[in-house]
Amino acid sequence: MKVVRVHEYGGTEVLKHEEMPVPEPREGEARVKVEAIGVNFIDIYHRIGRYQGALPFTLGQEAAGTVEAVGPNVTEVKPGERVAYASVQGAYADYAIAPAWRLISIPTGVDTKQAAAVMIQGMTAHYLTLSTYPLKEGETALVHAAGGGTGQLLVQLAKRGGARVIGTVSTEEKAKLAREAGADEVIFYTQTDFEVEVKRLTNNTGVDVVYDSVGKDTFDKSLNCLRRRGYMVLYGASSGAVPPLDPQTLNAKGSIFLTRPFLGHYTADRAELLWRVNDLFTWMAAGELKVRIDKTFSLAAAAEAHHYLEGRQSKGKILLIP
Ligand SMILES: NC(=O)c1ccc[n+]([C@@H]2O[C@H](COP(=O)([O-])OP(=O)(O)OC[C@H]3O[C@@H](n4cnc5c(N)ncnc54)[C@H](OP(=O)(O)O)[C@@H]3O)[C@@H](O)[C@H]2O)c1
């Protein structure tokens, strides 16, 4: 089978296309014939060594396909079932091994590519709006990069919760996507001062929560957009990492809260995983949640997919097809 492996950290030139034997599942594991692979920033962070582990390794954390074989003591899935999963290393491959408890059956009404596309970004939008800061009817959320993959899903789920959503985007095309997702207001944060705009749109009160995946470029001003005792949810760093912060700043800005959440801590067991993914699949099958697949590349073109994401091009999910 073909895999994309990393032997040393670096640019896309370190992505090596190699042949490996098809793996056998052990106790509690299943082998999935991969049909669609999600491309995520975390893959880039693994490739460049921002997050380090043992070398060499197969890239990729998200996929969907069909269960081909299971090891002993697997009760969650059966061979022949269509499944999707996230947060298991090794998805950039024709076949992948995953712990069976992480595999979620895909219902009829949700296609395999759509299922692969929603796992990480959809579960992220789900935990941010329902668990990290559970949005209430009539509250206001500021969603950065609202025309990106996670952004469009976050906007839809925030609207589902009854919130008013202010989205930020860099282009006209992304503004259209953010509005289609339900954003009430859209700010072009590369052209105008979003802090000034948010204050104007909230009569100087500020928003209840900021969901910020951009990081370095938006963090400081985002703190200034919050209401007294508002919530700063920094969940990513697409523009770079945020420097260390003096806790006194949280006091000075109005006793605000700061959290830096991570998907793994919000999908810690099968019950939580099933809750989030089954909600998403149900809403997708009912046509209530739109998952936009922006672009698909072949597995052989993984480097191009990384350039696309790093180059600020993403307007939805990016998939690799083996
Ligand atoms: N904590 C978690 O659990 C979690 C889960 C998922 C993702 N994340 C993190 O969130 C961040 C975004 O990932 P994503 O899946 O949300 O991707 P995404 O939705 O597709 O977001 C990418 C968007 O970010 C914006 N952006 C702003 N500055 C950028 C820059 N310098 N380079 C690239 N994009 C830039 C761009 O929109 P504009 O052009 O409109 O600015 C771009 O379209 C990553 O750091 C990722 O690791 C964290």
The ligand as a MOL file (V3000), in Angstrom:
LIG
                    3D

  0  0  0     0  0            999 V3000
M  V30 BEGIN CTAB
M  V30 COUNTS 48 52 0 0 0
M  V30 BEGIN ATOM
M  V30 1 N -7.8180 23.4070 19.2180 0
M  V30 2 C -8.4340 22.5840 18.4060 0
M  V30 3 O -9.0960 21.6340 18.8780 0
M  V30 4 C -8.3640 22.8200 16.9300 0
M  V30 5 C -9.2030 22.1160 16.0600 0
M  V30 6 C -9.1780 22.4390 14.6950 0
M  V30 7 C -8.2950 23.4210 14.2310 0
M  V30 8 N -7.4650 24.0380 15.1120 0 CHG=1
M  V30 9 C -6.5140 25.0730 14.6810 0
M  V30 10 O -7.2000 26.1540 14.0950 0
M  V30 11 C -6.3630 26.7680 13.1050 0
M  V30 12 C -7.1230 26.8680 11.7920 0
M  V30 13 O -7.4620 25.5670 11.3440 0
M  V30 14 P -8.8070 25.3120 10.6170 0
M  V30 15 O -9.0530 23.8840 10.4800 0
M  V30 16 O -9.8300 26.0980 11.3310 0 CHG=-1
M  V30 17 O -8.5570 25.8830 9.1820 0
M  V30 18 P -9.5240 26.8210 8.3720 0
M  V30 19 O -10.8290 26.9030 9.0340 0
M  V30 20 O -9.5520 26.3960 6.9730 0
M  V30 21 O -8.8600 28.2060 8.5870 0
M  V30 22 C -7.9490 28.7090 7.7000 0
M  V30 23 C -8.2680 30.1680 7.5710 0
M  V30 24 O -7.5530 30.9020 8.5610 0
M  V30 25 C -7.3640 32.2000 8.1050 0
M  V30 26 N -5.9920 32.6750 8.3000 0
M  V30 27 C -5.6360 33.8390 8.8960 0
M  V30 28 N -4.3290 34.0110 8.8610 0
M  V30 29 C -3.8100 32.9400 8.2080 0
M  V30 30 C -2.4900 32.5780 7.8490 0
M  V30 31 N -1.4320 33.3550 8.1420 0
M  V30 32 N -2.2990 31.4180 7.1890 0
M  V30 33 C -3.3350 30.6010 6.9060 0
M  V30 34 N -4.6150 30.9160 7.2150 0
M  V30 35 C -4.8610 32.0810 7.8620 0
M  V30 36 C -7.7150 32.2030 6.6280 0
M  V30 37 O -8.9660 32.8840 6.4710 0
M  V30 38 P -8.9290 34.4500 6.0850 0
M  V30 39 O -8.1240 34.5170 4.8130 0
M  V30 40 O -10.3310 34.8270 5.9190 0
M  V30 41 O -8.2300 35.1370 7.2180 0
M  V30 42 C -7.8500 30.7440 6.2610 0
M  V30 43 O -8.7780 30.5200 5.2390 0
M  V30 44 C -5.1080 25.9130 13.0310 0
M  V30 45 O -4.1240 26.5040 13.8620 0
M  V30 46 C -5.5540 24.5860 13.6170 0
M  V30 47 O -4.4840 23.8440 14.1730 0
M  V30 48 C -7.4850 23.7520 16.4400 0
M  V30 END ATOM
M  V30 BEGIN BOND
M  V30 1 1 1 2
M  V30 2 2 2 3
M  V30 3 1 2 4
M  V30 4 1 4 5
M  V30 5 2 4 48
M  V30 6 2 5 6
M  V30 7 1 6 7
M  V30 8 2 7 8
M  V30 9 1 8 9
M  V30 10 1 8 48
M  V30 11 1 9 10
M  V30 12 1 9 46
M  V30 13 1 10 11
M  V30 14 1 11 12
M  V30 15 1 11 44
M  V30 16 1 12 13
M  V30 17 1 13 14
M  V30 18 2 14 15
M  V30 19 1 14 16
M  V30 20 1 14 17
M  V30 21 1 17 18
M  V30 22 2 18 19
M  V30 23 1 18 20
M  V30 24 1 18 21
M  V30 25 1 21 22
M  V30 26 1 22 23
M  V30 27 1 23 24
M  V30 28 1 23 42
M  V30 29 1 24 25
M  V30 30 1 25 26
M  V30 31 1 25 36
M  V30 32 1 26 27
M  V30 33 1 26 35
M  V30 34 2 27 28
M  V30 35 1 28 29
M  V30 36 1 29 30
M  V30 37 2 29 35
M  V30 38 1 30 31
M  V30 39 2 30 32
M  V30 40 1 32 33
M  V30 41 2 33 34
M  V30 42 1 34 35
M  V30 43 1 36 37
M  V30 44 1 36 42
M  V30 45 1 37 38
M  V30 46 2 38 39
M  V30 47 1 38 40
M  V30 48 1 38 41
M  V30 49 1 42 43
M  V30 50 1 44 45
M  V30 51 1 44 46
M  V30 52 1 46 47
M  V30 END BOND
M  V30 END CTAB
M  END
